[in-house]
């Protein structure tokens, strides 16, 4: 049995990182390890947070100790937590890295931990080079990376970006595990009834926080394509705006697609996720750029075909013509892919999805972390 600490967001913070960390902790605990999460008392100053709230009003997950103690902007707090974790002497620290802003806090904490000459530090890197660039990114990233012993990436793009900074430390590329903690598949008609959606319409889904790099504007232009409108296809947008909504609303108005777009642009609570995925025929990820996406393993879990754009790590996760379709991040190309999906039919993809989803295992991720922790550089 190992003592494992995960450093990263956890309840009451909300979002995909917290969901991931909590699911990973449960996997360690299931395997007999002592695992807890060290989360943030202050993750982002409110001025830097684009959403409505950083906090969930859902109950805390059962059976996981979550310590909300890290203040991302207070150096005295970093030193205090670093010294505490040094004394705790966990066998493994799994630290999440997704944005350079966190580099100084996490890097300082981990430098103190390493002084105990015992704890192995494995980073799960969601991004190395961020989607939106800011001054200091490279310096903060480099400072953080030097505090880690080994790395896991979940896309070839992040793997390649990491190697630009760290050329020798061990790295494993592991598929993002399935988000299997949102419940079972709901029959499509039941899901649509729950959400108040038309029972027999053709409905495609854009799911997740709305930011420019995710390309919702490109998808809205695709929906305004005359071929899509003639086919009676509707777009369900489920997720909170993380930037100004006005340009998107103007695209809907200018494209005369108000009747073709269903907006549910609030944060989607965990217990509602299964209904949105189950209600859709298809999940579309029209990203301009990407490393990997948490929406992909979510779609696999709910056995929903995907259309993804040919950017970053997305194409390697969705075999073309099997788990979904790959297209270019352009309105006409996306519209053509949507039409092709409906020509093939949803059932065409289901056997492929069921085969492909077997690759996405939490057990494989835990095994990789253990191997890397035993392969520390001297």
N, C-alpha and C positions, 0 to 999 in steps of 0.2 A: 504494500500500500504506500502510495506517495502522498505527500502534502503538496497540494497545487493551489496557487492563487492566480486568479485571472484579474488583470488590471484593465479596466475599461468600463463603459457605461453599463449600468444595471438599474433595476427598479429603485426609485420611482421615475427615473429617466425613461423616456420612451424612444421607440424607433428600432430600426433593424439591427443596430449594433448591440443594444441591450437584449433584444430577443435572441440574437446569436449567442452572446456570452452566457445567458441563462440556460440555453439549450446545451451548450458545451459543458457547462458546470454539471448539469444533470447526467451527462454521459460519463464524466469522470466519477461522479458519485455512484452511478450504477455499476461501475467497474470496481468499486471498493475503495476509491481514493477519498481523501479528505480535501474537499475543494470548496473555496469561497471566492467571492468577488469583491475587489476593492474598486469602488465606483467614485463618482464625483459629488462633492457637496456643492461645488460650482463648476459646471462643465463649460459653458460659454457665458460671458457677460451678456445681458439681455440686448445690448446695443448690437452685438454681433450675431444674434440668433434670428434667422429669417422667418421662423414659424410663429404660431400664436402662443405656444407654451412648450417648454422642454419636458413637462411632467405628465405622467399618465395618471388617470384616476381609477385605473384597474387595480385589483388586489395584487399584492406581491406574490411571486411564484412560491409554491410550497417547497420546503426542504432545502432551500439555498440560503446561506448566510451572505448578506450583501451589506458591506460597510461603505457608507457614503461619506468619504473623508477627504478626497483630493480636491484642492482648489487650484484650478488651472492657471490662475494669474498671481498666486501668492508664493514667492520663493521660500519664505519661512515655512510654509505648509509643506512644500516639496521636501525640504530637509527633514522636517519632523516625520513625515511618512516614510521617507527613505530609511531613516534610522530605525523606525519601528519595524519595518519589513526586514531590515538587516538582522535584527534580533529575533524575529519570528523564524528565520531560517527555513523557509519553504524549500522543498526539493526542486520545484519547478515554478517559475512565474511565466504565465502566458500573457503577453501584453499586446493590446490592439493598437495599431497605428493606421490612421485614416486621413489625417490632415496635419500639415507642418506646424500649425498653431500649437499643437499638443507636444511638440518636440522638446521644448525647454523643461516643462513640468515632468514629463515621463522620463526624459533622459537624466535629469537630476536625481529623481527618485531611484532609478535603476543603478546609477553610479554608486550611490550609498549602499544599496543592497549587495552589489558585487564585492564589497569589502569583506563580506563574511566568508568568501572563498568556498561557498557551498552551493548556493542557489544557481541553477541553470536558467537562463533567460531566453525564452523562445518568443519571437514576435510573429503575430499574424498580421501581415501587411495588406490592407485593403487597397491602399493607394500609396505610391511613393511620390510621383509627380501629380499634384492636385489638378482637378478639372478647372478650377479658377485660380489663377496665379496671383501671388501677392509678394511684396518685398519681404525678403528674409526667408523665403521658403526653403531654399537649398541649404542655408546655414542651419536652420532649425532641424531639417531632416537629417543632415549629416551628424549633427550633435546627438540626436536620438539614436540613430543606427549604430553608432559606436558603442552604445551601452548594452547592446544585445549580443548574445552568443550565436544565435541561429535564427532562421526565418522560414515562414511558410507563406507562400503566395497562392492565390486562387485563380490566377490567370497568367498566361504567357506574357502579356503586356507588362504586368507588375513585376514579374520575374526579370524581364529585360531591363526595366527601369531600375530595379534594385541593384542589378549587376553594374550599373553605371556608377553607383556609390560604393557598394561592397563587393569586391571581386573575388574574395577568398572564403568568407564564412559560409557554413553549410546552409543550403536552401532546398526546400522541397516544394514542388508544385502539386497541390491537392485540390480536387474539385470542391467547390462550395457545397457543403452538405445540404440535404433537403430540409426545408422548413416544415417539419412534420408535427409541429406543436400547435398548429392552428385548427386542429380537428380534422375529421374525415370529410371526404367529398360529399356534397349535398346534391341530391337530384336537381337537375337544371330548373325544372318548373317550380320546385319548392323554393329554390334560391331566388328566382325571379319574383315569386309571389312575396317573399320576405322583403325584398328591396323595392317592391312596387314597380317592377319593370314589365313591359309587354311580354306575354308568354311565348309568342311565336315569331318575334322579330329576329333579324340577324343582328347580333350585338357583339362588338369587339371591345376589348378592354385596354385602357392605358392605366397602369397602377403604380402608385408611389408618389413621393414628393415631386413637385413640379419645379424644375430648374432648367435653365436654357439648354444645358448640354444634353438633356434627355429628349429634346426634339419634339415636344408636344406641338409646337407651332408647325413643324413639318407635317405631322400627322393630320392636323386640322386642315391644312391645304390639300392633303390627299383626300380627306373626306368631302371636300368641296368639288373634287373631280366628278364630272358629269356621269361617268360610268358607275361610281360608287353611289351617287344619289339615285340613279335609275334602278340600281339593284336593291334599294331600300335598306342599305346597311347603316346601322347606328353605332356611334362611338360612346362608350361609357368611360368617363374620366373620374377616377377614384383616387383622391390624394390631395394633400394640402399644398397651396401655392407657397413656394419658398422665394418668390420674387413677385414683382408687380403683376397683378392679374389682368390689367387693362389691355395690354397688347393681344393677349389670347382672346379676350372677350370681343375685341375689335375684329379679329380674324373670323370669329364665328358670325359676327354681324355682317361683315363685308362679303363673306363667302356664302351668305344666305343659307347657313346650315344649322340654324337654331333648332329646327325640328329633328336634326340628325345627331345632335350632341346632347348627352345627358351628363350634367355636371354634379358630382358629389365631392366637392372640393373642400372637404374638411378632413381632419386626421381620422384614419380608419382604425377603430379599436380592434384589438386582437380577436375578440370574439365575433367580429363582423367580417373578418378577412375571408373566411371560407365561403361566405355567401357571394361576395364579389367575384372570386375566382370561379366558383361553380356556376354562376349565372352566365358567364361569357362563353362564346363559341371559340374565341381566339384571344391571345394576349399579344399586344404589339409593343415592341421596344424600339422606337424610332430615333435612337440616340445619335447625336453628332459625334461624340467620342465616348469611350467607355473603357474601364479596366475589366471588371466583371460586374454582374448585377445580382442583387439578392432576389430580384423578381424572377429570374430564371429558375433557381431551385424551387421557388414557390409554385411556379407554373408546372414544373415537373411533378411536385407532390400532388397537385390537383389534376394532373394529367390533361393539361391544356396545351394545345399546339401554340407555337410562337412564331411571330415574324420579328426578326431582329435585323438591324442594319450591319453592314460589313465594316465594323469599326472595332478597334481594341480587341478584347478577348471574347466578344459575344459570338462570333462565328464558330469558334472551336467548341463552344458549349451546346450549340444547337445544330446537329447534323442536318444539312440542307436536304429537303425532300423526305425527311424521316421524322424528327422531332418538331420540325417547322420549316420555315422558308427564310432564306437569307437574301437581302436586297440592299440597294444603295440608299443612303439617307437623303432621298429626293422625293418630293410629293408624288410624281407620276410613277416612279418605281415602286413606292410603297402601295399606291392604289392598285397597281397591276398585281402585286403579291397578294393583296387582300382578295382580289377577284379570283386568283388562282387557288387560294385556300378554299374558297367556297365551291370552286369547280371540283376539287379533289374530295372535299367533304371532311368533317371533323373526324369521323371514324377511321379514315385512311391513316391518320397519324397515331391513333391510340396504341396499337401494338408496339410501334417504335418507341413511344414515350415510356411505356412500361418496361421495355428492355433497357433503355438509356438511363432511367432513374436509378437503376441498381448501382450505378457508379457513385452515387452521391450519399456517402455513408459517414455518420458521425464517428463510428468506430475507426474508420480509416484515418480520420483527422487526429483522434486521440493517439492512435498508434504512431503516426508521423511525429507528433509532439514528443512522445516518449523516446523515439529513436534519435531525434535531434538533441534532446536533453542529455542523452548518453554520448553524444558526438561533439562535445564542446571543445572549442579550440583551447589550447593551453596558453 
